[in-house]
Structures are given as C-alpha cells and as structure tokens.
Amino acid sequence: MVAILAVLAGEARASDFFGPRQAGQFQPEVDVYFPLGQRSRLQLQVQPTFIPADSYSDITLAAFVSWHLSPFVQVLLSPDIGKGHALEVRLGIQYNPVLEPGTIGSSQTVVLLAGLTPRLYLPWSILVTDRNRFEARWIDAAGTTRSFRYRNLLQLEREFEIHPASLTAFANVEFIWDSAKGMWSQFRPQAGLQYAADWFAEGQIIELNYMAITYLQPSRSYAPVLELVFYTYF
C-alpha cells in the first residue's frame, strides 16, 4: 500500500511539473546524405508528423549543407563522418506545411537556419555534442508572423561494436528560446538507440527514440513523441 501511494505521489509531482499530457505524436523520418567535398556534405530530410487523436498531420521538407572541421584521431563505427570532427558548421532551409489540420488548425512555416556544433570525446569513448541552432521563422496561419529561435541541444552517446554492425545509445536535452514569447518556451528530453549497418553505399543507420516535448508557454504541458529515423550515406 505504501509503495502504491509513493508511485501515485511521484506521478502527481511529475504532472505538477510538466503539466497536463497532450496527444502523442509519431514522427517517421528519412535523411539522405551526399558528399560535396572531402569535409562537406548535403543532407535532404523528409519528416512527417502524425497526431492521430487530433486527426492532424504535417510534413517537414528540409535541405542542409554542412562543413566538418578539426578531425579527431578516433576510429568510427558509425557511417556518420560528422562524429569524427570536433566542429560542424551548418546552413539550411525547412518548409513545414500542414497536411491535415484536424482540431489543431492549418499553417505553413518556412525556416532559415544556421548551426554550430562542437564535439568532444570523453574517456570510455563517450561523445559529447553541443548543438547550437539559430532559426529565422516565417509562419503563415491566417496572417504571416516572424520570429527568431535559439536552440541548444546537449547530447551524450556511446558506440558499441556488434560485428559486423554497431549500436549507439544516446540521451540528450534541448532548450528552445523563442523571440515571440521573449523567453525559454520549450525543453525536450530524448533518449534512443541507433543501429548502424553497411547494406549499400557508405552505410545506413536506423534510429528509434522517445522524446517529450515540454511546453512552458503559453501554458505548461507536454507531448510524448515516438520517432523512427532512417539515415543513409553516399
């Protein structure tokens, strides 16, 4: 009885902190990487979002160009060459239209972004990543609005060899500052696994992760998100 009361008390404290739970989301994603040079590449991304409880869906179409600087003396199991460099610079554009507005409503968003990502290897081959992302956003939802967002994501990950492939466990948390609200509006804890294989070209990664999008404004709430991602490298 005491154990049951303790669990209920813990859930009540979590609800007080995160706020009410919103409908769950599912986000499949495909990312394709093409080399542009020895240390630069093009990334094309397609990521739909489905919220079945709200009869809602949208899609994100994106393109990024990145440059990788300061290579590590590190043996990589992953086909992602970015993990072998201490610094990554990125520029990109995203287009995000709503496909089925459901009960949420229709909109379309265009995002121009720039990113700077330093990386550091700790003892026991633990990779620390600190992704800094700057976004200029134009949102058309019955009137165009403009905003600026700064996003900081801190991640820890570790590769494990499972011959002839590899498995990577990772966990991160992202904080988002929004100029429209003039404050930190979201944080997003996330954890997952990546399975890397060499089926064709330079290799593939399949990722499964769970994320909680925690909204701080205009009212506190959170939405659970399940993501299934496929990466391929040429």
C-alpha positions as CSV (number, residue, x, y, z in Angstrom):
1,M,0.0,0.0,0.0
2,V,2.8,2.3,0.9
3,A,4.6,1.6,-2.5
4,I,1.4,2.3,-4.4
5,L,0.9,5.6,-2.6
6,A,4.6,6.5,-3.4
7,V,4.1,5.8,-7.1
8,L,0.9,7.9,-7.2
9,A,2.7,10.7,-5.4
10,G,5.5,10.6,-7.9
11,E,3.1,10.8,-10.8
12,A,1.3,13.7,-9.2
13,R,4.6,15.6,-8.8
14,A,5.5,14.9,-12.4
15,S,2.1,16.2,-13.5
16,D,2.6,19.3,-11.4
17,F,6.0,20.0,-13.1
18,F,5.3,19.1,-16.7
19,G,1.6,20.0,-16.8
20,P,-1.1,18.0,-18.5
21,R,-0.3,15.4,-21.2
22,Q,-1.2,16.3,-24.8
23,A,-1.9,13.8,-27.5
24,G,1.0,11.5,-28.5
25,Q,2.9,12.1,-31.8
26,F,4.6,9.8,-34.2
27,Q,7.4,11.1,-36.4
28,P,9.0,8.8,-39.1
29,E,11.9,10.4,-40.8
30,V,14.3,9.8,-43.7
31,D,17.7,11.6,-44.1
32,V,19.9,11.2,-47.1
33,Y,23.5,12.5,-47.2
34,F,25.5,13.3,-50.3
35,P,29.2,14.3,-50.2
36,L,30.1,17.7,-51.6
37,G,33.8,17.5,-50.9
38,Q,36.2,15.9,-48.5
39,R,34.7,17.6,-45.5
40,S,31.3,18.9,-46.6
41,R,28.0,17.3,-47.5
42,L,24.4,17.9,-48.4
43,Q,21.6,16.5,-46.3
44,L,18.0,16.1,-47.5
45,Q,15.3,15.4,-44.9
46,V,11.7,14.3,-45.0
47,Q,9.8,14.1,-41.7
48,P,6.0,13.8,-41.4
49,T,4.3,14.2,-38.0
50,F,1.1,12.4,-37.1
51,I,-1.2,13.1,-34.1
52,P,-4.0,10.5,-34.5
53,A,-6.0,11.8,-31.5
54,D,-6.3,15.2,-33.1
55,S,-6.7,13.9,-36.8
56,Y,-3.6,16.1,-37.6
57,S,-0.6,15.6,-39.8
58,D,2.1,17.8,-41.3
59,I,5.4,17.3,-43.1
60,T,8.8,18.9,-42.9
61,L,11.0,19.1,-46.1
62,A,14.5,20.3,-45.4
63,A,17.9,20.7,-47.0
64,F,21.2,21.4,-45.2
65,V,24.8,21.9,-46.2
66,S,27.4,21.2,-43.5
67,W,31.2,21.6,-43.2
68,H,33.2,19.4,-40.9
69,L,36.4,20.8,-39.3
70,S,39.2,19.6,-37.0
71,P,39.1,15.8,-37.4
72,F,39.6,13.6,-34.4
73,V,42.1,10.8,-34.2
74,Q,39.2,8.4,-33.5
75,V,38.1,5.1,-35.0
76,L,34.4,5.5,-36.1
77,L,32.0,2.6,-36.2
78,S,29.2,4.8,-37.5
79,P,28.9,5.9,-41.1
80,D,28.2,9.4,-40.0
81,I,31.5,11.2,-40.6
82,G,30.3,14.2,-38.6
83,K,31.0,12.3,-35.4
84,G,34.7,12.2,-36.4
85,H,35.2,16.0,-36.3
86,A,35.4,18.5,-33.4
87,L,33.3,21.2,-35.2
88,E,30.5,21.3,-37.6
89,V,29.0,24.4,-39.3
90,R,25.6,24.1,-40.9
91,L,23.2,26.2,-43.1
92,G,19.8,25.1,-44.1
93,I,16.2,25.7,-45.0
94,Q,12.9,23.9,-43.9
95,Y,9.4,24.0,-45.3
96,N,6.6,22.7,-43.0
97,P,3.0,22.7,-44.3
98,V,0.1,21.2,-42.5
99,L,-1.5,18.3,-44.5
100,E,-4.5,17.5,-42.3
101,P,-5.4,20.3,-39.9
102,G,-7.7,18.2,-37.7
103,T,-8.6,20.0,-34.5
104,I,-5.3,22.0,-34.4
105,G,-5.6,24.1,-37.5
106,S,-3.8,24.8,-40.7
107,S,-0.5,26.7,-41.2
108,Q,2.8,26.6,-43.1
109,T,6.2,27.5,-41.9
110,V,9.5,28.5,-43.6
111,V,12.7,28.3,-41.6
112,L,16.2,29.6,-42.4
113,L,18.8,28.2,-40.0
114,A,22.4,28.3,-39.1
115,G,24.1,25.9,-36.7
116,L,27.4,25.5,-34.9
117,T,28.1,22.1,-33.3
118,P,31.3,21.4,-31.3
119,R,32.1,17.8,-30.2
120,L,34.4,16.3,-27.6
121,Y,35.3,12.7,-26.8
122,L,35.5,11.9,-23.1
123,P,37.1,8.8,-21.5
124,W,35.5,5.4,-22.4
125,S,34.7,6.8,-25.9
126,I,31.8,8.9,-24.7
127,L,31.0,11.6,-27.3
128,V,29.6,14.9,-26.1
129,T,27.8,17.1,-28.6
130,D,26.7,20.6,-28.0
131,R,24.5,21.7,-31.0
132,N,23.7,25.4,-31.3
133,R,21.0,26.3,-33.8
134,F,19.7,29.7,-34.8
135,E,16.4,29.9,-36.7
136,A,14.6,32.7,-38.5
137,R,10.9,31.6,-38.9
138,W,8.0,32.8,-41.0
139,I,4.7,31.3,-40.0
140,D,1.6,31.7,-42.2
141,A,-1.6,30.9,-40.2
142,A,-4.2,33.4,-41.3
143,G,-1.5,36.1,-41.3
144,T,2.2,35.9,-41.5
145,T,4.3,36.2,-38.3
146,R,8.0,36.2,-37.9
147,S,10.1,35.0,-35.0
148,F,13.6,34.0,-34.0
149,R,14.5,30.9,-32.1
150,Y,17.7,29.7,-30.5
151,R,18.0,26.0,-29.8
152,N,20.7,24.4,-27.7
153,L,21.0,20.6,-27.5
154,L,23.5,18.8,-25.3
155,Q,23.9,15.1,-26.0
156,L,25.9,12.1,-24.7
157,E,26.4,9.0,-26.7
158,R,28.4,5.8,-26.8
159,E,29.1,3.4,-29.7
160,F,29.2,-0.4,-29.1
161,E,30.5,-2.8,-31.8
162,I,28.2,-5.7,-32.6
163,H,30.1,-7.2,-35.5
164,P,29.6,-6.5,-38.4
165,A,27.5,-3.5,-37.3
166,S,27.4,-1.2,-34.3
167,L,24.8,0.1,-31.7
168,T,24.8,3.6,-30.3
169,A,23.0,4.6,-27.2
170,F,22.3,8.3,-26.7
171,A,20.5,10.8,-24.5
172,N,20.1,14.5,-24.8
173,V,18.1,17.5,-23.7
174,E,17.3,20.6,-25.9
175,F,16.3,24.0,-24.7
176,I,14.5,26.5,-27.0
177,W,14.3,30.3,-26.7
178,D,11.6,32.0,-28.7
179,S,11.6,35.7,-29.5
180,A,7.8,35.7,-30.0
181,K,7.4,34.8,-26.3
182,G,10.7,36.5,-25.1
183,M,11.7,33.6,-23.0
184,W,12.6,29.9,-23.0
185,S,9.5,28.3,-24.3
186,Q,10.3,24.6,-24.6
187,F,12.7,21.9,-23.4
188,R,12.9,18.4,-24.9
189,P,14.5,15.4,-23.2
190,Q,15.2,12.5,-25.5
191,A,16.8,9.0,-25.4
192,G,17.2,6.4,-28.1
193,L,19.3,3.7,-29.9
194,Q,20.9,3.7,-33.3
195,Y,21.7,0.6,-35.3
196,A,24.4,1.2,-37.9
197,A,24.9,-1.2,-40.8
198,D,26.7,-1.4,-44.2
199,W,24.0,-2.5,-46.6
200,F,24.9,-0.2,-49.5
201,A,26.9,2.9,-50.4
202,E,28.7,4.3,-47.3
203,G,26.3,2.8,-44.8
204,Q,22.9,3.2,-43.1
205,I,21.6,3.9,-39.6
206,I,18.2,3.0,-38.1
207,E,17.2,5.0,-35.1
208,L,14.4,4.6,-32.6
209,N,13.9,7.2,-29.9
210,Y,11.4,8.7,-27.4
211,M,11.1,12.4,-26.8
212,A,8.9,14.5,-24.6
213,I,8.2,18.0,-26.0
214,T,7.6,20.1,-22.9
215,Y,5.9,23.4,-23.5
216,L,6.5,26.2,-20.9
217,Q,4.4,28.8,-22.6
218,P,1.6,29.9,-23.1
219,S,0.7,27.1,-20.5
220,R,2.7,24.2,-19.2
221,S,2.1,20.9,-20.9
222,Y,4.0,18.1,-22.6
223,A,3.5,15.8,-25.6
224,P,5.2,12.3,-25.9
225,V,6.8,11.7,-29.3
226,L,8.0,8.4,-30.8
227,E,10.5,8.8,-33.7
228,L,11.7,6.2,-36.2
229,V,14.5,7.5,-38.4
230,F,16.4,6.1,-41.4
231,Y,19.7,7.6,-42.4
232,T,21.7,6.7,-45.5
233,Y,25.1,7.9,-46.6
234,F,26.5,8.1,-50.1
